[in-house]
Amino acid sequence: MNVWGIICLILAVPFSVLSIIFALLKEKGAILISGFNTISKDDREKYDKKKMSLDMRNCLFIWSMILLLGAFLSYCISKYCAIMIILIWIILFFKEVHIDSEKAFGKYRKL
């Protein structure tokens, strides 16, 4: 296996572990989401923590599967497959990153 495949594998492991943690903690896992723990307790009650945790679990699981696919393809086909997969992961990662907390958590507001 080449370096890029190993990088994919190294990145996939923590994402898999985190997705399992979010699955086990269910709605209590929402506190682990970056930025959500800085919101006051009163404001946190205005958000659907179960949906937040579920979305984070799914996102982390998808990232880990994509990266595992990259490791597998780099082993079977070429190191360029892993590089392409890492670029896809970077795009997906930055799609999920928000500086503004309203943008990040707005879709989880309870009505």
PASE-778388 format. One record per residue: residue in three letters; z, x, y of N, C-alpha, C, O in turn; chain. Coordinates in pm, 1 decimal. Layout:
Ala, Z, X, Y, Z, X, Y, Z, X, Y, Z, X, Y, A
...
END
This chain:
Met, 0.0, 85.4, -117.7, 0.0, 0.0, 0.0, 0.0, 90.1, 124.2, 63.3, 195.6, 125.5, A
Asn, -70.3, 47.7, 226.2, -80.1, 127.3, 348.0, 29.5, 89.7, 448.2, 108.4, -1.7, 424.4, A
Val, 32.5, 160.3, 558.1, 136.8, 142.0, 659.4, 135.3, 0.4, 715.9, 241.3, -58.9, 736.1, A
Trp, 17.2, -54.5, 741.7, 7.6, -188.1, 801.3, 58.2, -294.9, 705.5, 120.1, -392.5, 747.8, A
Gly, 32.3, -277.0, 578.6, 84.8, -369.9, 479.3, 236.5, -363.6, 471.5, 303.0, -465.9, 454.9, A
Ile, 290.6, -243.7, 483.4, 436.0, -227.2, 482.1, 498.1, -290.5, 606.1, 604.3, -352.1, 598.4, A
Ile, 431.5, -275.0, 720.0, 480.6, -337.9, 843.2, 485.2, -489.3, 826.8, 582.8, -553.6, 865.7, A
Cys, 379.4, -546.2, 768.9, 377.8, -690.6, 743.5, 494.4, -731.2, 653.5, 561.6, -831.3, 678.7, A
Leu, 517.1, -654.1, 550.8, 625.5, -683.7, 457.1, 762.2, -671.7, 524.0, 850.0, -755.3, 502.2, A
Ile, 780.0, -568.6, 604.8, 907.8, -548.7, 674.4, 934.0, -662.6, 772.3, 1048.2, -707.0, 785.2, A
Leu, 831.4, -710.7, 841.0, 848.4, -822.9, 934.1, 871.7, -954.3, 861.4, 944.1, -1040.5, 911.3, A
Ala, 812.1, -970.7, 745.9, 823.5, -1097.1, 672.4, 964.8, -1119.9, 619.2, 1010.3, -1234.1, 612.6, A
Val, 1033.8, -1014.2, 581.7, 1166.4, -1029.3, 521.4, 1267.6, -1093.3, 616.8, 1331.5, -1191.1, 578.1, A
Pro, 1285.5, -1042.8, 740.1, 1384.0, -1108.5, 827.5, 1345.3, -1250.7, 865.3, 1432.6, -1336.0, 881.0, A
Phe, 1215.8, -1277.8, 880.2, 1174.3, -1413.7, 911.0, 1204.6, -1507.7, 795.0, 1241.9, -1623.0, 817.1, A
Ser, 1189.2, -1460.3, 672.9, 1223.9, -1541.5, 556.4, 1373.6, -1569.2, 552.1, 1415.9, -1682.0, 526.9, A
Val, 1452.8, -1466.3, 576.7, 1598.1, -1482.1, 575.9, 1641.3, -1580.3, 685.3, 1724.7, -1667.5, 661.0, A
Leu, 1585.4, -1566.2, 803.8, 1619.8, -1656.8, 913.5, 1578.5, -1800.7, 884.6, 1650.8, -1894.0, 919.5, A
Ser, 1463.6, -1819.1, 821.4, 1422.8, -1956.3, 788.5, 1517.6, -2018.3, 686.2, 1544.0, -2138.4, 691.4, A
Ile, 1568.5, -1938.5, 594.2, 1667.4, -1988.3, 497.8, 1798.0, -2023.1, 569.0, 1861.6, -2123.7, 537.4, A
Ile, 1837.7, -1939.4, 665.1, 1960.0, -1968.2, 741.5, 1946.6, -2099.4, 817.2, 2038.7, -2180.9, 816.8, A
Phe, 1831.8, -2120.6, 882.6, 1810.9, -2246.1, 954.8, 1806.7, -2364.5, 858.6, 1851.7, -2473.6, 893.5, A
Ala, 1753.7, -2344.7, 739.2, 1750.9, -2452.7, 640.7, 1891.6, -2488.1, 593.9, 1922.9, -2605.5, 574.1, A
Leu, 1975.0, -2388.6, 576.4, 2111.3, -2413.2, 529.8, 2200.7, -2472.7, 638.3, 2283.0, -2559.9, 610.3, A
Leu, 2184.8, -2426.0, 761.4, 2270.4, -2473.1, 869.2, 2229.4, -2609.3, 925.7, 2308.3, -2675.5, 993.2, A
Lys, 2107.0, -2650.2, 897.8, 2052.1, -2776.5, 948.7, 2069.1, -2784.4, 1100.0, 2028.6, -2691.2, 1169.5, A
Glu, 2126.6, -2890.3, 1153.7, 2131.5, -2904.8, 1299.3, 2229.6, -2808.7, 1366.0, 2219.7, -2784.8, 1486.4, A
Lys, 2322.6, -2753.9, 1291.1, 2414.0, -2654.3, 1347.6, 2340.8, -2523.9, 1379.2, 2389.2, -2442.9, 1458.1, A
Gly, 2225.0, -2503.9, 1318.1, 2146.2, -2383.6, 1341.8, 2081.6, -2379.3, 1478.7, 2033.6, -2274.0, 1520.8, A
Ala, 2079.4, -2491.4, 1549.1, 2017.8, -2494.7, 1681.9, 2086.5, -2399.0, 1778.0, 2023.1, -2349.1, 1871.0, A
Ile, 2212.8, -2373.0, 1757.4, 2286.2, -2282.3, 1845.5, 2232.8, -2139.1, 1834.5, 2254.8, -2058.4, 1924.8, A
Leu, 2163.5, -2106.9, 1725.8, 2107.4, -1973.6, 1706.7, 1976.2, -1953.3, 1781.4, 1926.9, -1840.9, 1790.4, A
Ile, 1919.9, -2059.9, 1834.4, 1792.5, -2050.2, 1905.8, 1817.0, -1985.1, 2041.2, 1905.5, -2025.7, 2116.6, A
Ser, 1738.2, -1885.5, 2069.7, 1754.8, -1809.7, 2193.8, 1742.2, -1901.1, 2315.5, 1646.7, -1977.7, 2327.6, A
Gly, 1838.1, -1891.8, 2403.1, 1838.3, -1971.0, 2524.9, 1914.0, -2101.6, 2512.5, 1968.7, -2150.4, 2611.4, A
Phe, 1918.5, -2158.7, 2394.5, 1988.0, -2285.7, 2377.1, 2139.1, -2267.3, 2384.8, 2210.9, -2355.7, 2431.6, A
Asn, 2186.2, -2153.5, 2339.1, 2330.6, -2128.6, 2342.4, 2382.2, -2102.8, 2483.8, 2503.2, -2105.3, 2506.0, A
Thr, 2293.5, -2078.2, 2579.2, 2335.7, -2055.6, 2717.4, 2346.2, -2185.7, 2796.2, 2400.0, -2186.8, 2906.9, A
Ile, 2295.6, -2294.4, 2740.6, 2304.1, -2424.6, 2806.2, 2445.8, -2478.7, 2787.4, 2507.6, -2457.6, 2683.1, A
Ser, 2496.5, -2548.2, 2888.6, 2632.4, -2602.8, 2878.4, 2641.2, -2703.9, 2763.7, 2540.5, -2762.4, 2723.8, A
Lys, 2761.6, -2723.7, 2711.6, 2781.5, -2814.0, 2597.6, 2738.1, -2955.8, 2629.5, 2682.1, -3024.3, 2543.9, A
Asp, 2763.2, -3000.5, 2751.8, 2722.8, -3136.0, 2790.3, 2570.9, -3150.2, 2788.0, 2517.7, -3251.5, 2742.5, A
Asp, 2502.6, -3048.5, 2837.0, 2356.5, -3053.2, 2837.6, 2298.2, -3040.0, 2697.2, 2192.1, -3095.7, 2668.8, A
Arg, 2366.2, -2967.1, 2609.9, 2317.0, -2951.9, 2472.1, 2311.7, -3085.2, 2398.0, 2228.2, -3104.9, 2309.7, A
Glu, 2401.1, -3175.7, 2434.5, 2404.6, -3307.1, 2368.4, 2282.5, -3392.3, 2403.4, 2256.8, -3493.4, 2338.1, A
Lys, 2209.3, -3353.0, 2503.4, 2090.5, -3428.2, 2545.7, 1967.4, -3393.9, 2461.6, 1860.7, -3452.2, 2480.9, A
Tyr, 1982.0, -3300.3, 2369.4, 1868.8, -3253.3, 2289.2, 1887.3, -3288.8, 2142.3, 1999.7, -3298.5, 2092.8, A
Asp, 1776.3, -3307.9, 2074.2, 1776.4, -3337.8, 1931.2, 1786.8, -3205.6, 1855.1, 1686.2, -3139.9, 1828.2, A
Lys, 1909.6, -3168.0, 1821.1, 1934.2, -3039.0, 1756.7, 1875.4, -3032.1, 1615.9, 1834.1, -2925.4, 1570.4, A
Lys, 1872.0, -3144.0, 1548.7, 1816.4, -3146.0, 1413.5, 1667.8, -3112.0, 1415.8, 1620.2, -3032.9, 1334.3, A
Lys, 1595.0, -3171.8, 1509.2, 1451.4, -3145.6, 1521.3, 1425.6, -3001.7, 1566.6, 1330.9, -2937.6, 1521.0, A
Met, 1510.4, -2951.7, 1656.7, 1495.8, -2812.9, 1701.8, 1511.9, -2715.8, 1585.3, 1431.6, -2624.1, 1568.4, A
Ser, 1614.0, -2736.4, 1507.0, 1641.4, -2649.1, 1394.5, 1530.9, -2658.3, 1289.3, 1490.6, -2557.5, 1231.4, A
Leu, 1483.2, -2778.9, 1265.6, 1375.0, -2798.6, 1169.4, 1246.7, -2729.4, 1215.8, 1178.9, -2664.5, 1136.1, A
Asp, 1213.7, -2742.8, 1343.0, 1094.4, -2676.4, 1395.8, 1107.3, -2524.8, 1389.8, 1010.7, -2455.6, 1357.6, A
Met, 1224.6, -2473.0, 1420.3, 1245.7, -2328.2, 1414.6, 1235.4, -2278.3, 1270.9, 1176.1, -2173.5, 1245.2, A
Arg, 1292.8, -2352.7, 1178.2, 1283.4, -2315.8, 1036.5, 1137.1, -2311.0, 992.2, 1094.2, -2216.0, 926.7, A
Asn, 1061.4, -2414.4, 1028.4, 920.6, -2420.0, 989.6, 840.3, -2307.2, 1052.3, 754.8, -2247.1, 987.0, A
Cys, 867.7, -2278.7, 1178.1, 797.8, -2171.8, 1248.2, 825.3, -2036.5, 1182.8, 732.5, -1959.4, 1158.5, A
Leu, 950.1, -2008.1, 1154.9, 986.6, -1882.2, 1090.8, 927.2, -1871.9, 950.3, 884.2, -1764.4, 908.4, A
Phe, 924.9, -1982.8, 878.6, 866.7, -1982.7, 744.1, 716.3, -1955.2, 750.3, 663.9, -1877.4, 670.5, A
Ile, 648.0, -2018.0, 843.9, 503.4, -1995.7, 859.3, 476.5, -1850.5, 894.8, 385.5, -1788.8, 839.6, A
Trp, 555.9, -1794.9, 987.6, 538.6, -1653.8, 1023.8, 557.7, -1564.2, 902.3, 479.7, -1471.2, 881.6, A
Ser, 659.0, -1590.3, 822.6, 683.4, -1504.4, 706.6, 571.5, -1516.6, 603.8, 533.2, -1416.9, 542.7, A
Met, 518.6, -1636.9, 584.0, 408.3, -1654.2, 489.0, 281.2, -1584.8, 538.3, 208.6, -1524.4, 459.4, A
Ile, 254.7, -1593.4, 667.8, 137.7, -1525.7, 724.5, 150.8, -1374.8, 704.7, 55.0, -1308.1, 665.5, A
Leu, 268.3, -1322.2, 731.7, 288.0, -1178.6, 717.3, 285.6, -1134.1, 571.0, 236.5, -1025.4, 540.5, A
Leu, 337.3, -1215.6, 481.6, 326.5, -1183.6, 338.4, 180.7, -1184.8, 293.2, 139.4, -1102.4, 211.6, A
Leu, 104.4, -1277.8, 346.3, -39.2, -1280.6, 317.1, -106.0, -1152.7, 366.5, -192.1, -1096.5, 298.8, A
Gly, -65.3, -1107.1, 485.3, -119.3, -982.1, 538.2, -86.5, -863.2, 449.7, -171.4, -776.8, 427.9, A
Ala, 35.9, -857.8, 398.5, 75.3, -748.5, 309.2, -5.5, -754.0, 179.8, -51.5, -651.3, 129.9, A
Phe, -22.2, -874.4, 126.4, -98.8, -890.8, 3.2, -245.2, -852.4, 23.1, -302.8, -780.8, -58.7, A
Leu, -305.0, -900.6, 132.3, -446.1, -869.6, 158.1, -468.9, -721.8, 186.8, -573.4, -666.9, 151.7, A
Ser, -371.4, -657.1, 250.8, -387.3, -513.7, 276.4, -380.2, -434.6, 146.4, -444.1, -330.2, 133.0, A
Tyr, -303.4, -484.0, 51.9, -294.2, -418.0, -78.2, -421.7, -440.6, -159.8, -471.5, -348.7, -224.8, A
Cys, -473.8, -563.2, -155.9, -589.5, -598.1, -238.8, -723.7, -563.1, -175.4, -817.0, -523.9, -245.5, A
Ile, -733.9, -576.8, -44.6, -865.3, -562.8, 18.5, -871.7, -439.4, 108.7, -936.3, -340.0, 75.3, A
Ser, -803.4, -447.4, 223.9, -814.4, -339.6, 321.0, -699.8, -345.9, 421.0, -640.8, -451.6, 443.6, A
Lys, -669.5, -231.7, 479.9, -565.1, -227.4, 581.7, -603.2, -309.8, 703.5, -515.7, -353.1, 778.5, A
Tyr, -731.7, -332.1, 724.1, -776.4, -409.3, 839.8, -736.1, -556.5, 829.4, -722.7, -624.5, 931.2, A
Cys, -717.3, -604.8, 709.7, -666.7, -741.5, 691.9, -525.3, -753.3, 748.4, -492.3, -851.8, 814.4, A
Ala, -442.9, -653.6, 722.5, -305.7, -655.7, 773.4, -304.4, -645.7, 925.4, -224.4, -712.3, 991.2, A
Ile, -391.7, -563.6, 981.2, -399.3, -551.7, 1126.2, -440.3, -684.4, 1187.6, -384.4, -725.9, 1289.2, A
Met, -537.0, -750.9, 1127.0, -582.2, -881.2, 1175.9, -468.8, -984.9, 1166.3, -449.9, -1065.0, 1257.9, A
Ile, -395.6, -982.9, 1057.9, -284.4, -1076.1, 1038.6, -174.1, -1049.6, 1141.3, -115.4, -1144.1, 1194.0, A
Ile, -145.5, -924.3, 1170.1, -43.3, -892.5, 1270.2, -86.8, -943.0, 1408.0, -4.5, -993.8, 1484.2, A
Leu, -214.0, -929.2, 1439.8, -263.9, -981.1, 1566.8, -251.4, -1133.3, 1573.6, -216.0, -1188.3, 1677.9, A
Ile, -280.0, -1200.3, 1463.8, -263.3, -1346.1, 1457.8, -116.5, -1382.0, 1476.1, -84.3, -1476.1, 1548.6, A
Trp, -27.1, -1307.8, 1410.8, 115.9, -1334.2, 1425.1, 162.1, -1313.6, 1568.6, 242.1, -1392.4, 1619.0, A
Ile, 113.5, -1209.4, 1635.5, 151.5, -1183.4, 1774.6, 109.8, -1300.0, 1863.7, 185.6, -1341.2, 1951.5, A
Ile, -9.4, -1352.8, 1841.7, -56.3, -1468.0, 1919.3, 34.4, -1588.0, 1895.4, 75.2, -1655.0, 1990.3, A
Leu, 66.0, -1615.4, 1769.3, 154.7, -1727.6, 1737.2, 294.3, -1706.5, 1794.0, 357.4, -1801.5, 1840.3, A
Phe, 342.5, -1583.8, 1790.8, 475.2, -1553.4, 1842.3, 483.4, -1580.5, 1992.4, 575.7, -1647.6, 2038.5, A
Phe, 387.7, -1528.9, 2067.9, 392.7, -1547.4, 2212.2, 358.7, -1690.2, 2254.1, 388.9, -1730.8, 2366.3, A
Lys, 297.4, -1764.8, 2166.5, 275.3, -1907.1, 2193.3, 408.7, -1982.5, 2193.8, 424.1, -2081.7, 2265.0, A
Glu, 504.2, -1935.3, 2114.4, 635.4, -1999.7, 2102.9, 737.2, -1951.2, 2205.1, 841.3, -2014.7, 2222.1, A
Val, 710.4, -1841.3, 2273.1, 804.9, -1784.4, 2367.9, 786.7, -1851.4, 2504.2, 675.8, -1858.4, 2557.2, A
His, 897.7, -1900.4, 2559.8, 895.2, -1963.1, 2691.6, 1005.9, -1903.1, 2777.2, 1117.9, -1882.6, 2730.6, A
Ile, 973.2, -1875.4, 2902.2, 1073.5, -1822.7, 2994.1, 1158.1, -1935.9, 3050.7, 1279.2, -1921.7, 3067.3, A
Asp, 1094.2, -2047.2, 3079.8, 1163.2, -2163.0, 3136.2, 1224.9, -2245.5, 3023.8, 1156.1, -2282.9, 2928.8, A
Ser, 1355.2, -2274.0, 3034.6, 1422.5, -2348.2, 2927.9, 1371.7, -2492.1, 2918.4, 1373.4, -2550.6, 2810.1, A
Glu, 1327.2, -2548.9, 3027.9, 1273.1, -2685.2, 3022.3, 1143.9, -2688.9, 2941.0, 1119.9, -2783.5, 2866.0, A
Lys, 1062.0, -2587.0, 2955.8, 939.7, -2578.4, 2875.2, 973.5, -2556.9, 2728.3, 910.4, -2613.8, 2639.2, A
Ala, 1073.5, -2474.5, 2705.4, 1110.5, -2441.4, 2567.8, 1172.3, -2558.4, 2494.2, 1143.4, -2580.0, 2376.5, A
Phe, 1257.7, -2634.7, 2562.6, 1333.2, -2740.0, 2494.5, 1297.3, -2881.1, 2540.0, 1356.7, -2978.0, 2492.6, A
Gly, 1202.5, -2894.0, 2629.8, 1166.7, -3025.4, 2684.7, 1122.5, -3126.2, 2580.6, 1152.6, -3245.0, 2592.6, A
Lys, 1051.6, -3080.6, 2478.7, 1003.3, -3174.5, 2377.4, 1114.2, -3224.1, 2284.5, 1092.1, -3314.9, 2204.4, A
Tyr, 1232.1, -3165.3, 2294.9, 1343.6, -3206.0, 2209.9, 1445.0, -3295.6, 2282.0, 1547.8, -3331.4, 2224.4, A
Arg, 1417.2, -3331.2, 2404.9, 1508.5, -3418.5, 2480.7, 1518.2, -3555.6, 2416.3, 1417.9, -3615.3, 2377.2, A
Lys, 1641.2, -3604.1, 2406.0, 1661.8, -3739.1, 2354.2, 1626.5, -3839.2, 2464.6, 1649.0, -3814.0, 2583.0, A
Leu, 1572.7, -3949.5, 2424.4, 1535.8, -4052.1, 2523.6, 1650.4, -4137.1, 2564.4, 1634.3, -4227.2, 2646.8, A
END
